[in-house]
Amino acid sequence: MHTAPAVELSGLTKTFRVRRARSGLFGHVGDLVRPRTETVPAITDVSFAIGAGERVAFVGANGAGKSTTLKILSGILRPDTGHAQVVGFVPWRQRRQLSFRLGTVFGQRSQLWYHLPARDTFNLLAAVYEVEPSRHRQRLSFLVEAFDFGPLIDKPVRQLSLGERMRAEIIASLLHQPEILFLDEPSIGLDVSAKALVRALLKQQSQEDGATLLLTSHDTGDIEEVCDRVLVIHGGRLLWDGAVSALRRSYVRTKRITIWSERETLSLALPGVRCIAQSPYRVELELDVAVGSVGALVDAAQRQGALRDLAVEDPPLDDVIRALYAGAPGGTR
């Protein structure tokens, strides 16, 4: 049986008119009399579809078009051309109906009442989303237990840590059991342990509720730990759409190799090999796989002394995405 996509975009384009200041005294006077404006493209011919239950990362540098796309999908902006549907609704025409099926989490904006306990916000949101009281109590109890939030629910929000507040934000967004969740930098500012907890909770709730996630983040840990697929936007155009693993396979040109040896210092000046860090009995190397091979490198190390251990890793996802940008039209290497 065919299931309609949770999100479907076709040929979305959005431009903005911006004022451009002239230089010099006469230029400033001219700006007052007759301001000069020009049309700037925000997104151009963006098309993609997201299936129900998918967890997708939406990645791009500042100004790439992520926020414009999300605002169109949530009904805040209307595109110049193109079509979009989110869980069966055209966002800019059916924004109210969509809001009952959509949840949002913004790392830099809060929907919690700062001076009141989180419980008060939860109860208010239940009324806003017209959730029947008994269903709200049941859903809230489930989420509070899942997020281990019981000891914190009656504490004023201003007294919560950043990680605790983010857990409350996610609970607030999931209370009406939305079919789709938009997350904008959900782990921004969190420490390592809080990030890990938030990522695990998001993935777990998506799996249990079957909710679709569309997540924007500059933290590649969010992408790798939560999402299975990544969309990369650059200069307002979609640059990549595929699995995170496929992105690595397509753009990984190097390997990170760490060798622990019985010999205190190894000399491995081989073609395509660059030393990143070295300490007694340990060396970390970068290998260009187009020039050399892991096997040849390991053989060279073994000829100098017995190996205690060996680790071979792909470079960080940050490096992979930078390589993708570098290959894009107008990209920098």
C-alpha positions as YAML, in Angstrom:
chain: A
units: angstrom
residues:
- id: 1
  name: MET
  ca: [0.00, 0.00, 0.00]
- id: 2
  name: HIS
  ca: [1.39, 3.41, -1.02]
- id: 3
  name: THR
  ca: [1.80, 5.94, 1.77]
- id: 4
  name: ALA
  ca: [1.94, 9.64, 0.95]
- id: 5
  name: PRO
  ca: [5.15, 11.42, 1.99]
- id: 6
  name: ALA
  ca: [5.04, 13.36, 5.26]
- id: 7
  name: VAL
  ca: [6.79, 16.27, 3.52]
- id: 8
  name: GLU
  ca: [6.86, 16.93, -0.21]
- id: 9
  name: LEU
  ca: [8.39, 19.94, -1.96]
- id: 10
  name: SER
  ca: [8.46, 20.60, -5.68]
- id: 11
  name: GLY
  ca: [10.33, 23.46, -7.33]
- id: 12
  name: LEU
  ca: [10.18, 25.84, -4.34]
- id: 13
  name: THR
  ca: [11.69, 29.25, -5.03]
- id: 14
  name: LYS
  ca: [11.71, 32.26, -2.71]
- id: 15
  name: THR
  ca: [13.32, 35.67, -3.20]
- id: 16
  name: PHE
  ca: [13.52, 38.75, -1.00]
- id: 17
  name: ARG
  ca: [13.90, 42.41, -1.89]
- id: 18
  name: VAL
  ca: [16.69, 44.01, 0.11]
- id: 19
  name: ARG
  ca: [17.88, 47.58, 0.33]
- id: 20
  name: ARG
  ca: [21.41, 48.29, -0.92]
- id: 21
  name: ALA
  ca: [23.05, 51.41, 0.48]
- id: 22
  name: ARG
  ca: [25.05, 53.70, -1.83]
- id: 23
  name: SER
  ca: [28.43, 55.05, -0.78]
- id: 24
  name: GLY
  ca: [29.36, 58.68, -0.23]
- id: 25
  name: LEU
  ca: [27.35, 61.74, 0.80]
- id: 26
  name: PHE
  ca: [25.34, 61.97, -2.41]
- id: 27
  name: GLY
  ca: [24.71, 58.26, -2.25]
- id: 28
  name: HIS
  ca: [23.24, 58.58, 1.26]
- id: 29
  name: VAL
  ca: [21.04, 61.47, 0.12]
- id: 30
  name: GLY
  ca: [19.93, 59.37, -2.84]
- id: 31
  name: ASP
  ca: [19.02, 56.51, -0.49]
- id: 32
  name: LEU
  ca: [16.72, 58.86, 1.44]
- id: 33
  name: VAL
  ca: [15.02, 60.16, -1.71]
- id: 34
  name: ARG
  ca: [14.88, 56.95, -3.73]
- id: 35
  name: PRO
  ca: [16.09, 53.82, -1.92]
- id: 36
  name: ARG
  ca: [17.83, 51.29, -4.13]
- id: 37
  name: THR
  ca: [16.70, 47.69, -3.77]
- id: 38
  name: GLU
  ca: [17.55, 44.45, -5.44]
- id: 39
  name: THR
  ca: [16.12, 40.94, -5.52]
- id: 40
  name: VAL
  ca: [18.12, 38.29, -3.67]
- id: 41
  name: PRO
  ca: [17.32, 34.58, -4.07]
- id: 42
  name: ALA
  ca: [16.91, 32.67, -0.79]
- id: 43
  name: ILE
  ca: [16.08, 29.24, -2.26]
- id: 44
  name: THR
  ca: [15.94, 28.18, -5.90]
- id: 45
  name: ASP
  ca: [14.02, 25.20, -7.30]
- id: 46
  name: VAL
  ca: [14.25, 23.09, -4.13]
- id: 47
  name: SER
  ca: [12.55, 19.69, -4.37]
- id: 48
  name: PHE
  ca: [12.57, 16.69, -2.02]
- id: 49
  name: ALA
  ca: [10.23, 14.30, -0.22]
- id: 50
  name: ILE
  ca: [10.41, 12.83, 3.30]
- id: 51
  name: GLY
  ca: [8.58, 9.63, 4.14]
- id: 52
  name: ALA
  ca: [6.53, 9.15, 7.30]
- id: 53
  name: GLY
  ca: [8.75, 8.20, 10.22]
- id: 54
  name: GLU
  ca: [12.03, 9.27, 8.58]
- id: 55
  name: ARG
  ca: [14.63, 11.19, 10.58]
- id: 56
  name: VAL
  ca: [16.30, 13.67, 8.23]
- id: 57
  name: ALA
  ca: [19.02, 16.25, 8.83]
- id: 58
  name: PHE
  ca: [18.84, 19.52, 6.90]
- id: 59
  name: VAL
  ca: [22.36, 20.92, 6.69]
- id: 60
  name: GLY
  ca: [23.82, 24.12, 5.30]
- id: 61
  name: ALA
  ca: [25.98, 27.10, 6.18]
- id: 62
  name: ASN
  ca: [24.41, 30.28, 7.52]
- id: 63
  name: GLY
  ca: [22.45, 31.91, 4.69]
- id: 64
  name: ALA
  ca: [22.19, 28.68, 2.68]
- id: 65
  name: GLY
  ca: [18.37, 28.67, 2.77]
- id: 66
  name: LYS
  ca: [17.56, 26.31, 5.67]
- id: 67
  name: SER
  ca: [15.51, 28.78, 7.70]
- id: 68
  name: THR
  ca: [13.60, 30.01, 4.63]
- id: 69
  name: THR
  ca: [12.67, 26.44, 3.72]
- id: 70
  name: LEU
  ca: [11.54, 25.63, 7.27]
- id: 71
  name: LYS
  ca: [9.46, 28.82, 7.44]
- id: 72
  name: ILE
  ca: [7.71, 27.85, 4.21]
- id: 73
  name: LEU
  ca: [7.10, 24.33, 5.51]
- id: 74
  name: SER
  ca: [5.61, 25.67, 8.74]
- id: 75
  name: GLY
  ca: [3.40, 28.19, 6.90]
- id: 76
  name: ILE
  ca: [5.17, 31.37, 8.01]
- id: 77
  name: LEU
  ca: [6.31, 32.27, 4.48]
- id: 78
  name: ARG
  ca: [4.70, 31.78, 1.08]
- id: 79
  name: PRO
  ca: [7.01, 30.74, -1.79]
- id: 80
  name: ASP
  ca: [7.21, 32.71, -5.03]
- id: 81
  name: THR
  ca: [6.80, 29.54, -7.08]
- id: 82
  name: GLY
  ca: [6.51, 25.83, -6.44]
- id: 83
  name: HIS
  ca: [4.36, 23.58, -4.30]
- id: 84
  name: ALA
  ca: [4.67, 21.95, -0.86]
- id: 85
  name: GLN
  ca: [2.62, 19.68, 1.35]
- id: 86
  name: VAL
  ca: [3.26, 18.76, 4.98]
- id: 87
  name: VAL
  ca: [1.20, 15.81, 6.30]
- id: 88
  name: GLY
  ca: [-1.34, 16.55, 3.58]
- id: 89
  name: PHE
  ca: [-1.65, 20.32, 4.15]
- id: 90
  name: VAL
  ca: [-0.40, 23.23, 2.07]
- id: 91
  name: PRO
  ca: [1.40, 25.10, 4.88]
- id: 92
  name: TRP
  ca: [0.80, 28.73, 3.86]
- id: 93
  name: ARG
  ca: [-2.87, 28.07, 3.11]
- id: 94
  name: GLN
  ca: [-3.72, 25.69, 5.97]
- id: 95
  name: ARG
  ca: [-1.40, 26.86, 8.70]
- id: 96
  name: ARG
  ca: [-3.90, 26.42, 11.56]
- id: 97
  name: GLN
  ca: [-4.82, 22.86, 10.57]
- id: 98
  name: LEU
  ca: [-1.13, 22.01, 10.16]
- id: 99
  name: SER
  ca: [-0.24, 23.36, 13.60]
- id: 100
  name: PHE
  ca: [-2.26, 20.59, 15.26]
- id: 101
  name: ARG
  ca: [-0.13, 17.97, 13.51]
- id: 102
  name: LEU
  ca: [3.24, 19.72, 13.82]
- id: 103
  name: GLY
  ca: [5.68, 20.11, 16.72]
- id: 104
  name: THR
  ca: [8.65, 22.48, 16.85]
- id: 105
  name: VAL
  ca: [11.78, 22.69, 18.97]
- id: 106
  name: PHE
  ca: [14.03, 25.73, 18.59]
- id: 107
  name: GLY
  ca: [17.32, 25.68, 20.47]
- id: 108
  name: GLN
  ca: [17.43, 29.48, 20.67]
- id: 109
  name: ARG
  ca: [13.72, 30.15, 21.36]
- id: 110
  name: SER
  ca: [11.55, 28.89, 24.18]
- id: 111
  name: GLN
  ca: [7.86, 28.15, 24.46]
- id: 112
  name: LEU
  ca: [8.10, 27.74, 28.24]
- id: 113
  name: TRP
  ca: [6.89, 30.35, 30.76]
- id: 114
  name: TYR
  ca: [10.18, 31.32, 32.37]
- id: 115
  name: HIS
  ca: [8.90, 32.14, 35.89]
- id: 116
  name: LEU
  ca: [6.37, 29.29, 36.14]
- id: 117
  name: PRO
  ca: [6.82, 25.55, 36.59]
- id: 118
  name: ALA
  ca: [7.00, 23.55, 33.36]
- id: 119
  name: ARG
  ca: [3.75, 21.80, 34.34]
- id: 120
  name: ASP
  ca: [1.85, 25.08, 33.86]
- id: 121
  name: THR
  ca: [3.14, 25.44, 30.30]
- id: 122
  name: PHE
  ca: [2.29, 21.80, 29.59]
- id: 123
  name: ASN
  ca: [-1.28, 22.34, 30.80]
- id: 124
  name: LEU
  ca: [-1.64, 25.54, 28.79]
- id: 125
  name: LEU
  ca: [-0.40, 23.83, 25.62]
- id: 126
  name: ALA
  ca: [-2.89, 21.02, 26.13]
- id: 127
  name: ALA
  ca: [-5.66, 23.63, 26.06]
- id: 128
  name: VAL
  ca: [-4.17, 25.38, 23.01]
- id: 129
  name: TYR
  ca: [-4.03, 22.10, 21.10]
- id: 130
  name: GLU
  ca: [-7.46, 21.10, 22.37]
- id: 131
  name: VAL
  ca: [-6.19, 17.85, 23.91]
- id: 132
  name: GLU
  ca: [-8.86, 16.06, 25.96]
- id: 133
  name: PRO
  ca: [-7.90, 16.26, 29.71]
- id: 134
  name: SER
  ca: [-7.66, 12.53, 30.38]
- id: 135
  name: ARG
  ca: [-5.59, 12.02, 27.22]
- id: 136
  name: HIS
  ca: [-3.34, 14.92, 28.23]
- id: 137
  name: ARG
  ca: [-2.72, 13.42, 31.69]
- id: 138
  name: GLN
  ca: [-1.88, 10.06, 30.15]
- id: 139
  name: ARG
  ca: [0.43, 11.55, 27.51]
- id: 140
  name: LEU
  ca: [2.16, 13.86, 30.00]
- id: 141
  name: SER
  ca: [2.73, 11.00, 32.44]
- id: 142
  name: PHE
  ca: [4.27, 8.91, 29.65]
- id: 143
  name: LEU
  ca: [6.63, 11.70, 28.49]
- id: 144
  name: VAL
  ca: [7.65, 12.77, 32.00]
- id: 145
  name: GLU
  ca: [8.63, 9.18, 32.77]
- id: 146
  name: ALA
  ca: [10.41, 8.68, 29.44]
- id: 147
  name: PHE
  ca: [12.40, 11.90, 29.88]
- id: 148
  name: ASP
  ca: [12.99, 11.35, 33.64]
- id: 149
  name: PHE
  ca: [11.45, 14.75, 34.28]
- id: 150
  name: GLY
  ca: [9.30, 13.94, 37.35]
- id: 151
  name: PRO
  ca: [11.52, 15.66, 39.95]
- id: 152
  name: LEU
  ca: [11.68, 18.81, 37.77]
- id: 153
  name: ILE
  ca: [8.12, 19.32, 36.52]
- id: 154
  name: ASP
  ca: [7.03, 21.61, 39.39]
- id: 155
  name: LYS
  ca: [10.28, 23.56, 39.54]
- id: 156
  name: PRO
  ca: [10.23, 27.10, 38.02]
- id: 157
  name: VAL
  ca: [11.76, 26.98, 34.55]
- id: 158
  name: ARG
  ca: [14.25, 29.72, 35.45]
- id: 159
  name: GLN
  ca: [15.81, 27.31, 37.97]
- id: 160
  name: LEU
  ca: [16.39, 24.54, 35.43]
- id: 161
  name: SER
  ca: [19.73, 23.95, 33.75]
- id: 162
  name: LEU
  ca: [19.98, 24.41, 29.99]
- id: 163
  name: GLY
  ca: [19.84, 20.65, 29.44]
- id: 164
  name: GLU
  ca: [16.81, 20.30, 31.71]
- id: 165
  name: ARG
  ca: [15.04, 23.14, 29.89]
- id: 166
  name: MET
  ca: [15.68, 21.48, 26.55]
- id: 167
  name: ARG
  ca: [14.11, 18.27, 27.84]
- id: 168
  name: ALA
  ca: [11.09, 20.34, 28.88]
- id: 169
  name: GLU
  ca: [10.97, 21.98, 25.43]
- id: 170
  name: ILE
  ca: [10.89, 18.58, 23.74]
- id: 171
  name: ILE
  ca: [8.15, 17.33, 26.08]
- id: 172
  name: ALA
  ca: [6.13, 20.48, 25.30]
- id: 173
  name: SER
  ca: [6.50, 19.85, 21.56]
- id: 174
  name: LEU
  ca: [5.48, 16.19, 21.83]
- id: 175
  name: LEU
  ca: [2.46, 16.65, 24.12]
- id: 176
  name: HIS
  ca: [-0.12, 16.72, 21.32]
- id: 177
  name: GLN
  ca: [1.59, 13.72, 19.67]
- id: 178
  name: PRO
  ca: [2.50, 15.48, 16.40]
- id: 179
  name: GLU
  ca: [3.07, 13.50, 13.23]
- id: 180
  name: ILE
  ca: [6.07, 15.63, 12.31]
- id: 181
  name: LEU
  ca: [8.65, 17.51, 14.35]
- id: 182
  name: PHE
  ca: [10.82, 20.40, 13.12]
- id: 183
  name: LEU
  ca: [13.96, 20.86, 15.22]
- id: 184
  name: ASP
  ca: [16.25, 23.87, 14.79]
- id: 185
  name: GLU
  ca: [19.61, 23.47, 16.59]
- id: 186
  name: PRO
  ca: [18.09, 21.39, 19.44]
- id: 187
  name: SER
  ca: [21.44, 20.77, 21.17]
- id: 188
  name: ILE
  ca: [22.95, 24.26, 20.88]
- id: 189
  name: GLY
  ca: [24.78, 25.32, 24.04]
- id: 190
  name: LEU
  ca: [24.40, 21.95, 25.79]
- id: 191
  name: ASP
  ca: [27.31, 20.11, 27.39]
- id: 192
  name: VAL
  ca: [28.41, 16.72, 26.09]
- id: 193
  name: SER
  ca: [26.27, 14.60, 28.43]
- id: 194
  name: ALA
  ca: [23.16, 16.74, 27.90]
- id: 195
  name: LYS
  ca: [23.61, 16.54, 24.11]
- id: 196
  name: ALA
  ca: [23.87, 12.76, 24.26]
- id: 197
  name: LEU
  ca: [20.69, 12.53, 26.36]
- id: 198
  name: VAL
  ca: [18.69, 14.87, 24.11]
- id: 199
  name: ARG
  ca: [19.79, 12.97, 20.98]
- id: 200
  name: ALA
  ca: [18.88, 9.60, 22.49]
- id: 201
  name: LEU
  ca: [15.47, 10.86, 23.62]
- id: 202
  name: LEU
  ca: [14.63, 12.35, 20.23]
- id: 203
  name: LYS
  ca: [15.53, 9.16, 18.40]
- id: 204
  name: GLN
  ca: [13.68, 6.99, 20.92]
- id: 205
  name: GLN
  ca: [10.48, 9.05, 20.77]
- id: 206
  name: SER
  ca: [10.54, 9.13, 16.98]
- id: 207
  name: GLN
  ca: [10.82, 5.35, 16.92]
- id: 208
  name: GLU
  ca: [8.04, 4.86, 19.49]
- id: 209
  name: ASP
  ca: [5.59, 7.45, 18.08]
- id: 210
  name: GLY
  ca: [6.49, 7.01, 14.43]
- id: 211
  name: ALA
  ca: [6.99, 10.77, 14.16]
- id: 212
  name: THR
  ca: [8.90, 12.26, 11.23]
- id: 213
  name: LEU
  ca: [11.88, 14.44, 12.21]
- id: 214
  name: LEU
  ca: [13.40, 17.25, 10.17]
- id: 215
  name: LEU
  ca: [16.43, 18.56, 12.05]
- id: 216
  name: THR
  ca: [18.75, 21.47, 11.30]
- id: 217
  name: SER
  ca: [22.04, 21.62, 13.13]
- id: 218
  name: HIS
  ca: [25.64, 22.76, 12.82]
- id: 219
  name: ASP
  ca: [26.60, 19.94, 15.21]
- id: 220
  name: THR
  ca: [27.38, 16.86, 13.14]
- id: 221
  name: GLY
  ca: [26.86, 14.74, 16.27]
- id: 222
  name: ASP
  ca: [23.14, 15.54, 16.02]
- id: 223
  name: ILE
  ca: [23.15, 14.37, 12.42]
- id: 224
  name: GLU
  ca: [25.02, 11.12, 13.02]
- id: 225
  name: GLU
  ca: [23.28, 10.13, 16.26]
- id: 226
  name: VAL
  ca: [19.67, 11.03, 15.37]
- id: 227
  name: CYS
  ca: [19.28, 10.95, 11.57]
- id: 228
  name: ASP
  ca: [19.58, 8.32, 8.86]
- id: 229
  name: ARG
  ca: [19.42, 10.70, 5.91]
- id: 230
  name: VAL
  ca: [20.88, 14.11, 5.18]
- id: 231
  name: LEU
  ca: [19.86, 16.96, 2.89]
- id: 232
  name: VAL
  ca: [22.62, 19.47, 2.19]
- id: 233
  name: ILE
  ca: [21.63, 22.91, 0.89]
- id: 234
  name: HIS
  ca: [24.16, 25.41, -0.46]
- id: 235
  name: GLY
  ca: [23.51, 28.80, -2.02]
- id: 236
  name: GLY
  ca: [19.77, 28.17, -1.93]
- id: 237
  name: ARG
  ca: [20.01, 24.96, -3.96]
- id: 238
  name: LEU
  ca: [19.83, 21.35, -2.83]
- id: 239
  name: LEU
  ca: [23.33, 19.91, -3.12]
- id: 240
  name: TRP
  ca: [22.92, 16.41, -1.67]
- id: 241
  name: ASP
  ca: [20.06, 14.10, -0.73]
- id: 242
  name: GLY
  ca: [20.95, 10.66, 0.57]
- id: 243
  name: ALA
  ca: [21.98, 8.47, 3.48]
- id: 244
  name: VAL
  ca: [24.64, 9.75, 5.89]
- id: 245
  name: SER
  ca: [26.69, 6.64, 5.12]
- id: 246
  name: ALA
  ca: [26.43, 7.31, 1.36]
- id: 247
  name: LEU
  ca: [27.65, 10.89, 1.89]
- id: 248
  name: ARG
  ca: [30.72, 9.52, 3.62]
- id: 249
  name: ARG
  ca: [31.38, 6.95, 0.89]
- id: 250
  name: SER
  ca: [31.08, 9.55, -1.87]
- id: 251
  name: TYR
  ca: [33.27, 12.25, -0.36]
- id: 252
  name: VAL
  ca: [35.72, 10.52, 1.97]
- id: 253
  name: ARG
  ca: [39.15, 10.83, 0.41]
- id: 254
  name: THR
  ca: [41.21, 10.13, 3.52]
- id: 255
  name: LYS
  ca: [41.44, 7.75, 6.46]
- id: 256
  name: ARG
  ca: [42.52, 8.53, 10.02]
- id: 257
  name: ILE
  ca: [44.90, 5.81, 11.26]
- id: 258
  name: THR
  ca: [46.20, 5.55, 14.81]
- id: 259
  name: ILE
  ca: [49.00, 3.11, 15.54]
- id: 260
  name: TRP
  ca: [50.22, 1.99, 18.96]
- id: 261
  name: SER
  ca: [53.64, 0.36, 18.61]
- id: 262
  name: GLU
  ca: [56.24, -1.44, 20.74]
- id: 263
  name: ARG
  ca: [58.73, 1.00, 19.25]
- id: 264
  name: GLU
  ca: [58.80, 4.43, 20.85]
- id: 265
  name: THR
  ca: [58.97, 6.35, 17.54]
- id: 266
  name: LEU
  ca: [57.89, 5.29, 14.06]
- id: 267
  name: SER
  ca: [59.12, 6.90, 10.84]
- id: 268
  name: LEU
  ca: [56.38, 6.58, 8.21]
- id: 269
  name: ALA
  ca: [57.22, 9.11, 5.48]
- id: 270
  name: LEU
  ca: [55.21, 7.38, 2.76]
- id: 271
  name: PRO
  ca: [53.39, 8.87, -0.27]
- id: 272
  name: GLY
  ca: [49.94, 10.14, 0.72]
- id: 273
  name: VAL
  ca: [50.65, 9.90, 4.47]
- id: 274
  name: ARG
  ca: [50.59, 12.93, 6.78]
- id: 275
  name: CYS
  ca: [51.41, 12.83, 10.48]
- id: 276
  name: ILE
  ca: [48.71, 14.54, 12.56]
- id: 277
  name: ALA
  ca: [50.03, 13.85, 16.08]
- id: 278
  name: GLN
  ca: [52.81, 11.81, 17.65]
- id: 279
  name: SER
  ca: [53.72, 10.81, 21.19]
- id: 280
  name: PRO
  ca: [55.84, 7.96, 22.60]
- id: 281
  name: TYR
  ca: [54.57, 4.60, 21.27]
- id: 282
  name: ARG
  ca: [51.62, 6.26, 19.48]
- id: 283
  name: VAL
  ca: [51.24, 8.02, 16.13]
- id: 284
  name: GLU
  ca: [48.12, 9.42, 14.44]
- id: 285
  name: LEU
  ca: [48.20, 9.66, 10.64]
- id: 286
  name: GLU
  ca: [46.05, 10.84, 7.76]
- id: 287
  name: LEU
  ca: [46.15, 8.70, 4.62]
- id: 288
  name: ASP
  ca: [45.10, 9.88, 1.15]
- id: 289
  name: VAL
  ca: [43.46, 6.68, -0.15]
- id: 290
  name: ALA
  ca: [43.96, 7.81, -3.77]
- id: 291
  name: VAL
  ca: [47.73, 7.73, -3.25]
- id: 292
  name: GLY
  ca: [48.45, 5.03, -0.67]
- id: 293
  name: SER
  ca: [46.79, 2.06, 1.01]
- id: 294
  name: VAL
  ca: [46.14, 1.09, 4.62]
- id: 295
  name: GLY
  ca: [47.84, -2.26, 4.04]
- id: 296
  name: ALA
  ca: [51.08, -0.69, 2.81]
- id: 297
  name: LEU
  ca: [51.11, 1.70, 5.76]
- id: 298
  name: VAL
  ca: [50.57, -1.08, 8.29]
- id: 299
  name: ASP
  ca: [53.28, -3.21, 6.64]
- id: 300
  name: ALA
  ca: [55.74, -0.31, 6.89]
- id: 301
  name: ALA
  ca: [54.91, 0.17, 10.58]
- id: 302
  name: GLN
  ca: [55.30, -3.55, 11.35]
- id: 303
  name: ARG
  ca: [58.73, -3.63, 9.75]
- id: 304
  name: GLN
  ca: [59.86, -1.11, 12.38]
- id: 305
  name: GLY
  ca: [58.40, -2.93, 15.39]
- id: 306
  name: ALA
  ca: [55.51, -5.02, 16.68]
- id: 307
  name: LEU
  ca: [52.13, -3.25, 16.82]
- id: 308
  name: ARG
  ca: [50.13, -3.12, 20.05]
- id: 309
  name: ASP
  ca: [46.93, -1.81, 18.48]
- id: 310
  name: LEU
  ca: [45.53, -0.17, 15.36]
- id: 311
  name: ALA
  ca: [42.49, 2.04, 14.67]
- id: 312
  name: VAL
  ca: [41.26, 3.02, 11.19]
- id: 313
  name: GLU
  ca: [38.52, 5.67, 11.00]
- id: 314
  name: ASP
  ca: [36.83, 7.91, 8.47]
- id: 315
  name: PRO
  ca: [37.40, 11.65, 8.98]
- id: 316
  name: PRO
  ca: [34.81, 13.63, 10.98]
- id: 317
  name: LEU
  ca: [31.54, 14.35, 9.16]
- id: 318
  name: ASP
  ca: [32.45, 18.06, 9.31]
- id: 319
  name: ASP
  ca: [35.33, 17.35, 6.93]
- id: 320
  name: VAL
  ca: [33.08, 15.35, 4.60]
- id: 321
  name: ILE
  ca: [30.54, 18.18, 4.36]
- id: 322
  name: ARG
  ca: [33.31, 20.72, 3.75]
- id: 323
  name: ALA
  ca: [34.54, 18.57, 0.87]
- id: 324
  name: LEU
  ca: [31.00, 18.54, -0.55]
- id: 325
  name: TYR
  ca: [30.79, 22.35, -0.33]
- id: 326
  name: ALA
  ca: [34.22, 22.68, -1.98]
- id: 327
  name: GLY
  ca: [33.01, 20.72, -4.99]
- id: 328
  name: ALA
  ca: [29.84, 22.80, -5.39]
- id: 329
  name: PRO
  ca: [29.57, 25.64, -7.94]
- id: 330
  name: GLY
  ca: [31.07, 28.69, -6.26]
- id: 331
  name: GLY
  ca: [32.55, 26.54, -3.51]
- id: 332
  name: THR
  ca: [35.91, 27.20, -1.91]
- id: 333
  name: ARG
  ca: [38.65, 24.65, -1.55]
...
